[in-house]
Amino acid sequence: VLDFAIICISFNSLNFLFFQVIFFKCCSFLRDGNLPDIVKSGSLHEFLVNLHEGYGPVVSFWFGRRLVVSLGTVDVLKQHINPNKTSDPFETMLKSLLRYQSDGGNVNENHMRKKLYESGVTNSLQSNFALLLKLSEELLDKWLSYPDSQHVPLCQHMLGFAMKSVTQMVMGSTFEDDQEVIHFQKNHGTVSMFFYFQVWSEIGKGFLDGSLDKSITRKKQYEDALMQLEYILKKIIKERKGRNFSQHIFIDSLVQGNLNDQQILEDSMIFSLASCIITAKLCTWAICFLTTSEEVQKKLYEEIDQVLGKDPITPEKIEQLRYCRQVLCETVRTAKLTPVSARLQDIEGKVDKFIIPRETLVLYALGVVLQDPSTWPLPHKFDPDRFDDESVMKTFSLLGFSGTQECPELRFAYMVTTVLLSVLVRKLHLLSVEGQVIETKYELVTSSKEEAWITVSKRY
């Protein structure tokens, strides 16, 4: 048996990909491909950083037996995104990892389903805006009760805040006719926290390094948690059908559309998982960066004070908080909030001089693109003012982080985080803990390896 090294290299001819396919079939005993290299690098994102630094903006590697292409600059992403706008790449990847069917088949049906999904987010945000404000004020009251020197576990508090927001927007809060559901509501914070954390952790670690399928115990824990979460959602879907409630939730928009129960379940699961983790991490990173930049925090406070005065935030006022939006965009960029997304190549395509065969998984190395110094001057500096430039916003929109290509879950996260910051920054100085070094962990959504601690003091 010959020893082979699977080498990650850039394409140097139009036919190189086909050579790789033939080569791999001849060496089918090589099962893991570059998975050991990904594990050694620490994460898929860090593997892609090294890969693109060494071999250029368009590279290929083997994820187990599967050929994968990765795109690592704005220019090559433009070439691939423009003819492939049919689906959200983050949602596509999450559906694949959850082993749900990706959108395919009837184009009109997929378009209708996408519209229902987006309207579900919009309608539930409008209906539950007062709830978001209430949850933000509850967190403010909790932090106001702390002495100035007390360390606040930011990640823990933001995950709890996001969980309350998402579960009530997706699952609702009042089911008076069902005692079993009422009992579940009293405990759903703890129960759902475990399920969401367990499922997301296994998705992030297990699928992206190929280890989940190799561990029977981990795989069973993941599948059990996912099954119980699906059971909860199925129960609520059944409860909401044919009934009217004062609180409009995400599931209601899907139930009112022409979707079957499995489609409603899948879309509810995708929204629940993605919105919860993206919101929690966006809130966490935004506050972390504000604690390290007194100037940015002061400027944000001045805008909030000027726009809102003594009045509470409203959906209409959010549009006027332009600098706040710049802070959140720069948070997404600096933190590399979603470092990787993916699309399946439906038909044979071409990027620059390179041919991408049909059925190839194409990764968007967003974490690489968001730190590219040719696109972002001083890329490691947290500088919301860079988003004053309209061309910068257009680039950000192209990547799916704003504008018409912004994913619904991120739109939800922007809204929730804006409400939270408008409440917290108005009353509190957010401060870092001296000597704390926050190390980053790159999974499907970027987080800190350990708890991030802050302190707060009252504004007078």
C-alpha positions as CSV (number, residue, x, y, z in Angstrom):
1,V,0.0,0.0,0.0
2,L,1.4,3.4,-1.0
3,D,1.5,6.3,1.4
4,F,-0.1,9.4,0.0
5,A,-0.4,13.0,1.4
6,I,-3.6,14.8,0.5
7,I,-2.2,18.2,-0.5
8,C,-4.2,21.4,-0.5
9,I,-3.3,23.5,-3.5
10,S,-4.8,26.1,-5.7
11,F,-6.2,25.4,-9.2
12,N,-3.6,25.9,-11.9
13,S,-5.7,24.8,-14.9
14,L,-9.2,24.4,-16.0
15,N,-8.9,20.6,-15.8
16,F,-7.2,20.4,-12.5
17,L,-10.5,19.6,-10.5
18,F,-11.2,16.7,-12.8
19,F,-7.7,15.4,-12.3
20,Q,-8.3,15.5,-8.6
21,V,-11.5,13.5,-8.9
22,I,-9.8,10.8,-10.9
23,F,-6.9,10.8,-8.5
24,F,-9.1,10.4,-5.5
25,K,-11.1,7.5,-7.0
26,C,-7.8,5.7,-7.6
27,C,-6.9,6.3,-4.0
28,S,-10.3,5.5,-2.4
29,F,-8.7,3.9,0.7
30,L,-7.9,7.4,1.9
31,R,-11.0,8.0,3.9
32,D,-10.3,11.1,6.0
33,G,-8.9,13.4,3.3
34,N,-7.9,16.7,5.0
35,L,-9.9,16.2,8.2
36,P,-6.7,15.5,10.3
37,D,-5.3,18.8,9.0
38,I,-8.5,20.6,10.0
39,V,-8.3,19.2,13.5
40,K,-4.6,20.0,13.8
41,S,-5.3,23.6,12.7
42,G,-7.9,24.0,15.5
43,S,-10.9,24.8,13.4
44,L,-12.1,24.8,9.8
45,H,-11.7,28.6,9.7
46,E,-8.0,28.5,10.9
47,F,-7.4,25.7,8.3
48,L,-8.8,28.0,5.6
49,V,-6.7,31.0,6.7
50,N,-3.5,29.0,6.3
51,L,-4.8,27.4,3.1
52,H,-5.6,30.7,1.4
53,E,-2.4,32.4,2.6
54,G,-0.4,29.6,1.0
55,Y,-2.3,28.9,-2.2
56,G,-4.4,31.9,-3.2
57,P,-8.0,33.0,-3.3
58,V,-9.4,29.8,-4.9
59,V,-8.4,26.5,-3.3
60,S,-9.6,22.9,-3.0
61,F,-9.3,20.2,-0.4
62,W,-10.9,16.9,0.6
63,F,-13.4,16.8,3.4
64,G,-13.3,13.1,4.0
65,R,-14.2,11.7,0.5
66,R,-15.8,14.9,-0.6
67,L,-14.1,17.5,-2.8
68,V,-14.6,21.0,-1.4
69,V,-13.7,24.4,-3.0
70,S,-13.1,27.4,-0.9
71,L,-13.3,31.1,-2.0
72,G,-11.3,33.6,0.0
73,T,-11.5,37.1,-1.5
74,V,-14.3,39.6,-2.4
75,D,-13.5,39.4,-6.1
76,V,-13.9,35.6,-6.4
77,L,-17.0,35.6,-4.2
78,K,-18.6,38.2,-6.5
79,Q,-18.1,35.9,-9.4
80,H,-19.8,33.0,-7.6
81,I,-22.5,34.8,-5.7
82,N,-24.0,36.7,-8.6
83,P,-25.2,33.7,-10.6
84,N,-26.1,31.7,-7.4
85,K,-28.5,33.9,-5.4
86,T,-31.2,31.2,-5.0
87,S,-30.5,30.3,-1.3
88,D,-28.9,31.7,1.8
89,P,-25.5,30.0,2.2
90,F,-25.6,29.9,6.1
91,E,-29.0,28.3,6.0
92,T,-27.9,25.8,3.3
93,M,-25.0,24.7,5.5
94,L,-27.1,24.4,8.6
95,K,-29.8,22.3,6.8
96,S,-27.1,20.0,5.5
97,L,-25.6,19.6,9.0
98,L,-29.0,18.9,10.5
99,R,-29.5,16.4,7.7
100,Y,-32.6,18.2,6.4
101,Q,-33.3,18.3,2.7
102,S,-31.8,21.4,1.1
103,D,-34.1,23.5,-1.1
104,G,-34.5,21.9,-4.5
105,G,-37.1,21.1,-7.0
106,N,-39.9,23.6,-7.8
107,V,-38.4,27.1,-7.9
108,N,-41.8,28.8,-7.2
109,E,-42.4,26.6,-4.2
110,N,-39.0,27.4,-2.8
111,H,-39.5,31.1,-3.4
112,M,-42.9,31.0,-1.6
113,R,-41.4,29.1,1.3
114,K,-38.5,31.7,1.6
115,K,-41.1,34.5,1.6
116,L,-43.0,32.8,4.4
117,Y,-39.8,32.4,6.4
118,E,-38.9,36.1,6.0
119,S,-42.4,37.3,6.8
120,G,-42.4,35.0,9.9
121,V,-39.3,36.9,11.2
122,T,-40.7,40.3,10.3
123,N,-44.2,39.7,11.8
124,S,-42.9,38.1,15.0
125,L,-40.4,41.0,15.5
126,Q,-43.2,43.5,15.1
127,S,-45.6,41.6,17.4
128,N,-43.0,40.9,20.1
129,F,-41.1,44.3,20.1
130,A,-42.5,45.1,23.5
131,L,-41.3,41.7,24.8
132,L,-37.7,42.5,23.5
133,L,-37.8,45.8,25.4
134,K,-39.1,44.1,28.5
135,L,-36.4,41.4,28.5
136,S,-33.7,44.1,27.9
137,E,-35.0,46.2,30.8
138,E,-35.1,43.1,33.1
139,L,-31.4,42.5,32.3
140,L,-30.6,46.2,32.9
141,D,-32.3,46.0,36.4
142,K,-30.3,42.9,37.2
143,W,-27.0,44.6,36.2
144,L,-28.0,47.9,38.0
145,S,-28.3,45.9,41.2
146,Y,-24.6,44.8,41.1
147,P,-21.9,46.7,42.8
148,D,-19.4,48.4,40.5
149,S,-16.7,45.9,41.1
150,Q,-18.7,42.8,40.5
151,H,-17.7,40.7,37.5
152,V,-20.6,39.9,35.1
153,P,-20.5,36.6,33.2
154,L,-21.3,38.1,29.8
155,C,-21.6,34.9,27.7
156,Q,-23.9,33.3,30.2
157,H,-26.2,36.3,30.4
158,M,-26.3,36.9,26.7
159,L,-27.1,33.3,26.0
160,G,-30.0,33.4,28.5
161,F,-31.2,36.7,27.1
162,A,-31.2,35.3,23.5
163,M,-32.8,32.1,24.6
164,K,-35.8,34.0,26.2
165,S,-36.1,36.2,23.1
166,V,-36.0,33.3,20.6
167,T,-38.1,30.7,22.4
168,Q,-40.9,33.2,23.0
169,M,-40.8,34.5,19.4
170,V,-40.9,30.9,18.0
171,M,-42.8,29.0,20.7
172,G,-45.0,31.7,22.2
173,S,-45.7,32.3,25.9
174,T,-49.4,31.6,26.6
175,F,-51.1,28.2,26.2
176,E,-53.8,28.5,28.8
177,D,-55.8,25.4,27.7
178,D,-52.9,22.9,28.0
179,Q,-51.6,22.2,31.5
180,E,-48.8,20.2,30.2
181,V,-47.5,23.0,28.1
182,I,-47.9,25.5,30.9
183,H,-45.8,23.2,33.0
184,F,-43.2,23.1,30.2
185,Q,-43.2,26.9,30.0
186,K,-42.1,27.1,33.7
187,N,-39.1,25.0,32.9
188,H,-38.5,25.7,29.2
189,G,-35.6,28.1,29.9
190,T,-33.5,25.4,31.6
191,V,-34.7,22.6,29.3
192,S,-34.3,24.6,26.1
193,M,-30.9,26.0,27.1
194,F,-29.6,22.4,27.4
195,F,-31.1,21.3,24.1
196,Y,-29.9,24.4,22.1
197,F,-26.4,24.3,23.7
198,Q,-26.0,20.6,23.2
199,V,-27.2,20.5,19.6
200,W,-25.3,23.5,18.6
201,S,-22.1,22.4,20.3
202,E,-22.2,19.0,18.5
203,I,-23.0,20.7,15.2
204,G,-20.1,23.1,15.5
205,K,-17.5,20.6,16.8
206,G,-18.7,17.2,15.4
207,F,-19.6,18.0,11.9
208,L,-16.8,20.4,11.1
209,D,-14.0,18.2,12.2
210,G,-15.7,14.9,11.2
211,S,-15.6,13.5,14.7
212,L,-19.4,13.3,15.5
213,D,-20.0,10.2,13.4
214,K,-16.9,8.5,14.9
215,S,-18.2,8.7,18.5
216,I,-21.3,6.6,19.2
217,T,-21.9,8.3,22.5
218,R,-21.7,11.9,21.2
219,K,-23.8,11.0,18.2
220,K,-26.5,9.5,20.4
221,Q,-26.5,12.6,22.7
222,Y,-26.8,14.9,19.7
223,E,-29.6,12.9,18.1
224,D,-31.5,12.5,21.4
225,A,-31.3,16.3,22.0
226,L,-32.4,17.0,18.5
227,M,-35.3,14.6,18.7
228,Q,-36.6,16.1,21.9
229,L,-36.3,19.6,20.4
230,E,-38.3,18.4,17.4
231,Y,-40.9,16.9,19.6
232,I,-41.4,20.2,21.4
233,L,-41.8,22.1,18.1
234,K,-44.2,19.5,16.7
235,K,-46.4,19.9,19.7
236,I,-46.5,23.7,19.4
237,I,-47.2,23.5,15.6
238,K,-50.2,21.3,16.4
239,E,-51.3,23.7,19.1
240,R,-51.2,26.7,16.8
241,K,-53.1,25.3,13.9
242,G,-56.6,26.6,13.4
243,R,-56.4,28.9,16.4
244,N,-55.9,32.6,16.9
245,F,-53.6,34.1,19.5
246,S,-52.9,37.7,20.5
247,Q,-49.2,37.1,20.3
248,H,-48.0,36.3,16.7
249,I,-45.0,34.0,16.7
250,F,-42.7,32.7,13.9
251,I,-44.6,29.4,13.6
252,D,-47.9,31.2,13.0
253,S,-46.6,32.6,9.7
254,L,-45.6,29.2,8.5
255,V,-48.8,27.5,9.7
256,Q,-50.8,30.1,7.7
257,G,-48.9,29.4,4.6
258,N,-49.3,26.3,2.4
259,L,-46.5,24.3,4.1
260,N,-46.6,20.8,5.4
261,D,-45.8,19.9,9.0
262,Q,-42.2,18.7,8.1
263,Q,-41.4,22.0,6.3
264,I,-42.8,24.0,9.2
265,L,-40.7,21.9,11.6
266,E,-37.5,22.3,9.6
267,D,-37.9,26.1,9.1
268,S,-38.7,26.5,12.8
269,M,-35.7,24.5,13.8
270,I,-33.4,26.4,11.5
271,F,-34.6,29.7,12.8
272,S,-34.6,28.7,16.4
273,L,-31.0,27.3,16.4
274,A,-29.5,30.0,14.1
275,S,-31.2,33.0,15.7
276,C,-30.4,31.9,19.2
277,I,-26.7,31.4,18.7
278,I,-26.2,34.3,16.3
279,T,-28.1,36.7,18.6
280,A,-26.2,35.5,21.8
281,K,-22.8,35.9,20.1
282,L,-23.6,39.3,18.4
283,C,-24.7,40.7,21.8
284,T,-21.6,39.3,23.5
285,W,-19.1,40.5,21.0
286,A,-20.7,44.0,20.6
287,I,-20.5,44.5,24.4
288,C,-17.0,43.1,24.5
289,F,-15.8,45.6,21.9
290,L,-17.6,48.5,23.5
291,T,-15.8,47.7,26.8
292,T,-12.4,48.1,25.0
293,S,-13.2,51.3,23.2
294,E,-14.3,54.2,25.4
295,E,-14.5,56.5,22.4
296,V,-16.9,54.2,20.5
297,Q,-19.1,53.7,23.6
298,K,-19.3,57.5,24.2
299,K,-20.3,58.1,20.6
300,L,-22.9,55.4,20.8
301,Y,-24.3,56.9,24.0
302,E,-24.5,60.3,22.5
303,E,-26.5,59.0,19.5
304,I,-28.9,57.1,21.7
305,D,-29.4,60.1,23.9
306,Q,-30.0,62.4,20.9
307,V,-32.4,60.1,19.0
308,L,-34.4,58.7,22.0
309,G,-34.1,61.4,24.6
310,K,-36.0,60.0,27.6
311,D,-38.3,57.9,25.5
312,P,-38.1,54.1,25.1
313,I,-36.8,52.8,21.8
314,T,-39.4,52.0,19.0
315,P,-39.1,50.2,15.7
316,E,-39.3,53.5,13.9
317,K,-36.5,55.0,16.0
318,I,-34.2,52.0,15.3
319,E,-33.8,53.3,11.7
320,Q,-32.3,56.6,13.1
321,L,-29.6,54.8,15.1
322,R,-27.2,54.8,12.2
323,Y,-24.0,54.7,14.3
324,C,-25.4,51.8,16.3
325,R,-25.8,49.9,13.1
326,Q,-22.2,50.7,12.2
327,V,-21.1,49.3,15.6
328,L,-23.0,46.1,14.9
329,C,-21.6,45.7,11.4
330,E,-18.1,46.3,12.7
331,T,-18.7,43.8,15.4
332,V,-19.7,41.1,12.8
333,R,-16.6,41.9,10.8
334,T,-14.0,42.1,13.6
335,A,-15.4,39.1,15.4
336,K,-15.7,37.2,12.1
337,L,-19.2,36.2,13.5
338,T,-19.9,33.5,10.9
339,P,-16.5,32.5,9.6
340,V,-17.7,30.0,7.0
341,S,-20.8,29.5,4.9
342,A,-21.5,27.2,2.0
343,R,-23.4,26.6,-1.2
344,L,-23.8,23.5,-3.3
345,Q,-22.8,23.9,-6.9
346,D,-26.0,23.0,-8.7
347,I,-24.5,23.1,-12.2
348,E,-21.0,23.3,-13.5
349,G,-19.6,26.8,-12.9
350,K,-16.6,28.9,-13.4
351,V,-14.7,31.3,-11.0
352,D,-12.0,33.3,-12.7
353,K,-10.2,30.6,-14.8
354,F,-11.2,27.7,-12.6
355,I,-14.0,25.2,-13.4
356,I,-16.1,24.0,-10.4
357,P,-17.9,20.7,-11.2
358,R,-21.6,20.1,-10.4
359,E,-22.3,18.9,-6.9
360,T,-19.2,20.4,-5.5
361,L,-19.5,21.9,-2.0
362,V,-18.3,25.5,-2.3
363,L,-17.2,27.2,1.0
364,Y,-17.3,31.0,1.4
365,A,-14.3,31.6,3.7
366,L,-15.9,34.7,5.2
367,G,-13.5,34.8,8.1
368,V,-10.7,35.1,5.6
369,V,-12.5,37.7,3.5
370,L,-13.5,39.9,6.6
371,Q,-9.8,40.2,7.6
372,D,-8.4,40.8,4.1
373,P,-6.3,44.0,4.4
374,S,-6.8,44.8,0.7
375,T,-10.5,45.2,1.4
376,W,-10.4,46.4,5.0
377,P,-7.6,48.8,6.0
378,L,-6.2,48.0,9.5
379,P,-8.5,44.9,9.5
380,H,-7.8,44.0,13.2
381,K,-8.9,47.4,14.5
382,F,-12.4,47.8,15.8
383,D,-13.5,50.9,13.8
384,P,-17.2,51.4,13.2
385,D,-16.5,54.6,11.3
386,R,-15.3,52.6,8.4
387,F,-19.0,51.8,7.6
388,D,-19.6,55.5,6.9
389,D,-18.4,54.7,3.4
390,E,-21.2,53.5,1.1
391,S,-18.8,51.3,-0.9
392,V,-17.9,49.5,2.3
393,M,-21.6,48.8,3.1
394,K,-22.0,47.5,-0.5
395,T,-19.2,45.0,0.1
396,F,-20.7,44.0,3.4
397,S,-24.1,43.5,1.7
398,L,-22.5,41.3,-1.0
399,L,-21.2,39.0,1.8
400,G,-24.7,38.6,3.2
401,F,-24.3,40.7,6.3
402,S,-26.6,43.6,5.4
403,G,-29.0,44.8,2.7
404,T,-31.1,42.5,0.5
405,Q,-28.9,39.5,0.9
406,E,-28.9,39.7,4.8
407,C,-30.1,36.4,6.3
408,P,-33.3,36.6,8.4
409,E,-31.6,35.3,11.5
410,L,-29.0,38.0,11.4
411,R,-31.7,40.6,10.8
412,F,-33.4,39.4,13.9
413,A,-30.1,39.5,15.8
414,Y,-29.4,43.1,14.7
415,M,-32.9,44.2,15.9
416,V,-32.5,42.4,19.3
417,T,-29.0,43.7,19.9
418,T,-30.0,47.3,19.0
419,V,-32.8,47.2,21.5
420,L,-30.5,45.7,24.2
421,L,-27.7,48.3,23.6
422,S,-30.2,51.2,23.6
423,V,-31.3,50.1,27.1
424,L,-27.9,49.2,28.6
425,V,-25.7,52.0,27.2
426,R,-28.2,54.7,28.2
427,K,-27.9,53.7,31.9
428,L,-24.5,52.0,32.2
429,H,-20.8,52.3,31.5
430,L,-19.7,48.9,30.2
431,L,-16.1,48.2,31.3
432,S,-13.6,45.5,30.7
433,V,-11.9,43.4,33.3
434,E,-8.2,44.4,33.6
435,G,-5.8,41.7,32.4
436,Q,-8.5,39.5,30.8
437,V,-7.5,38.0,27.5
438,I,-10.3,36.7,25.4
439,E,-9.3,33.8,23.2
440,T,-11.5,33.0,20.2
441,K,-13.2,29.7,19.3
442,Y,-14.2,29.3,15.6
443,E,-17.2,27.0,15.0
444,L,-20.2,27.8,12.8
445,V,-20.5,31.0,14.9
446,T,-17.5,32.5,16.6
447,S,-17.4,32.6,20.4
448,S,-14.9,33.0,23.2
449,K,-13.1,29.9,24.5
450,E,-13.8,30.8,28.1
451,E,-16.4,33.0,29.8
452,A,-16.0,36.7,29.0
453,W,-16.2,38.9,32.1
454,I,-17.1,42.6,32.3
455,T,-18.0,45.1,35.0
456,V,-20.6,47.8,34.8
457,S,-21.1,51.2,36.5
458,K,-24.1,53.5,36.6
459,R,-24.2,56.6,34.4
460,Y,-25.0,59.8,36.4
